[in-house]
Amino acid sequence: MLVKAVKAIALTSMVFSAGCASILNEDTQKVNVLSTSGEKFSGTIDGVPFEGPGVVEVKRANRDKVIVVDSSDCAKETVMTKSVDPVFFVNVLSGGAFGSTTDYSTEKMWKYQDSITVSCK
């Protein structure tokens, strides 16, 4: 009986010590990168090349990202601002300090817009 209680307590503490965003979110996020003109363009995010319009996978981080475009008809740089994923707030309410620090340290608590548009002529 005591062994079962100890196992249950251990399992419960493991669940509450892991962050919700760390469990539910991947290291990366898919972002739909569009252009105002609908024209194709190429660029980089964090030095990783991509072709747009299209879906680009970006690594979550505690900083804004910059889309750098090669086309002369488009804005050279477009900022993708970070925000806190709402999943993080569920963790603050249910998991407290342990889970929220896990989410912060893994940087999985951050997200970017689901879709961002690069200004082109």
BELSUL-V479816 format. One record per residue. N is the residue number from 1. SS is DSSP state (H for helix, E for strand, L for the rest). PHI is phi in whole degrees, -180 to 180 (* if undefined). PSI is psi in whole degrees, 0 to 359 (none if undefined). Layout:
n=N ss=SS phi=PHI psi=PSI
n=N ss=SS phi=PHI psi=PSI
//
This chain:
n=1 ss=L phi=* psi=314
n=2 ss=H phi=-64 psi=322
n=3 ss=H phi=-64 psi=319
n=4 ss=H phi=-64 psi=320
n=5 ss=H phi=-65 psi=318
n=6 ss=H phi=-64 psi=317
n=7 ss=H phi=-63 psi=318
n=8 ss=H phi=-65 psi=319
n=9 ss=H phi=-66 psi=318
n=10 ss=H phi=-63 psi=316
n=11 ss=H phi=-64 psi=316
n=12 ss=H phi=-62 psi=317
n=13 ss=H phi=-67 psi=326
n=14 ss=H phi=-65 psi=317
n=15 ss=H phi=-64 psi=316
n=16 ss=H phi=-78 psi=342
n=17 ss=H phi=-85 psi=341
n=18 ss=L phi=-85 psi=140
n=19 ss=L phi=-77 psi=144
n=20 ss=H phi=-61 psi=312
n=21 ss=H phi=-64 psi=326
n=22 ss=H phi=-66 psi=330
n=23 ss=H phi=-86 psi=316
n=24 ss=H phi=-84 psi=332
n=25 ss=L phi=-99 psi=144
n=26 ss=L phi=-80 psi=170
n=27 ss=L phi=-66 psi=335
n=28 ss=E phi=-119 psi=165
n=29 ss=E phi=-135 psi=143
n=30 ss=E phi=-91 psi=129
n=31 ss=E phi=-124 psi=132
n=32 ss=E phi=-85 psi=114
n=33 ss=E phi=-103 psi=117
n=34 ss=E phi=-114 psi=172
n=35 ss=E phi=-126 psi=150
n=36 ss=L phi=-66 psi=332
n=37 ss=L phi=-91 psi=346
n=38 ss=L phi=82 psi=355
n=39 ss=L phi=-72 psi=154
n=40 ss=L phi=-76 psi=150
n=41 ss=E phi=-153 psi=164
n=42 ss=E phi=-125 psi=156
n=43 ss=E phi=-171 psi=192
n=44 ss=E phi=-138 psi=152
n=45 ss=E phi=-131 psi=121
n=46 ss=L phi=56 psi=34
n=47 ss=L phi=80 psi=359
n=48 ss=E phi=-94 psi=121
n=49 ss=E phi=-72 psi=151
n=50 ss=E phi=-151 psi=163
n=51 ss=E phi=-115 psi=133
n=52 ss=E phi=-123 psi=166
n=53 ss=L phi=-65 psi=147
n=54 ss=E phi=171 psi=179
n=55 ss=E phi=-93 psi=129
n=56 ss=E phi=-120 psi=136
n=57 ss=E phi=-94 psi=123
n=58 ss=E phi=-121 psi=148
n=59 ss=E phi=-79 psi=134
n=60 ss=L phi=-68 psi=141
n=61 ss=L phi=-158 psi=161
n=62 ss=L phi=-87 psi=53
n=63 ss=L phi=-164 psi=157
n=64 ss=L phi=-71 psi=155
n=65 ss=E phi=-116 psi=155
n=66 ss=E phi=-119 psi=127
n=67 ss=E phi=-88 psi=120
n=68 ss=E phi=-107 psi=121
n=69 ss=E phi=-107 psi=140
n=70 ss=L phi=-84 psi=334
n=71 ss=L phi=-68 psi=137
n=72 ss=L phi=-75 psi=344
n=73 ss=L phi=-87 psi=358
n=74 ss=E phi=-121 psi=160
n=75 ss=L phi=-58 psi=135
n=76 ss=L phi=-65 psi=325
n=77 ss=E phi=-136 psi=138
n=78 ss=E phi=-132 psi=130
n=79 ss=E phi=-90 psi=133
n=80 ss=E phi=-103 psi=111
n=81 ss=L phi=-84 psi=142
n=82 ss=L phi=-84 psi=156
n=83 ss=E phi=-148 psi=166
n=84 ss=E phi=-82 psi=129
n=85 ss=L phi=-68 psi=133
n=86 ss=H phi=-56 psi=336
n=87 ss=H phi=-58 psi=327
n=88 ss=H phi=-60 psi=320
n=89 ss=H phi=-69 psi=329
n=90 ss=H phi=-63 psi=320
n=91 ss=H phi=-67 psi=321
n=92 ss=H phi=-60 psi=318
n=93 ss=H phi=-72 psi=322
n=94 ss=H phi=-97 psi=322
n=95 ss=H phi=-101 psi=344
n=96 ss=H phi=72 psi=209
n=97 ss=H phi=-65 psi=321
n=98 ss=H phi=-63 psi=311
n=99 ss=H phi=-67 psi=321
n=100 ss=H phi=-69 psi=325
n=101 ss=H phi=-70 psi=327
n=102 ss=H phi=-64 psi=314
n=103 ss=H phi=-60 psi=319
n=104 ss=H phi=-67 psi=316
n=105 ss=H phi=-69 psi=329
n=106 ss=H phi=-86 psi=351
n=107 ss=L phi=64 psi=15
n=108 ss=L phi=-81 psi=356
n=109 ss=L phi=-80 psi=351
n=110 ss=E phi=-96 psi=152
n=111 ss=E phi=-145 psi=164
n=112 ss=L phi=-119 psi=170
n=113 ss=L phi=-56 psi=147
n=114 ss=L phi=-70 psi=332
n=115 ss=E phi=-142 psi=138
n=116 ss=E phi=-138 psi=142
n=117 ss=E phi=-113 psi=128
n=118 ss=E phi=-90 psi=131
n=119 ss=L phi=-75 psi=121
n=120 ss=E phi=-132 psi=156
n=121 ss=L phi=-77 psi=none
//
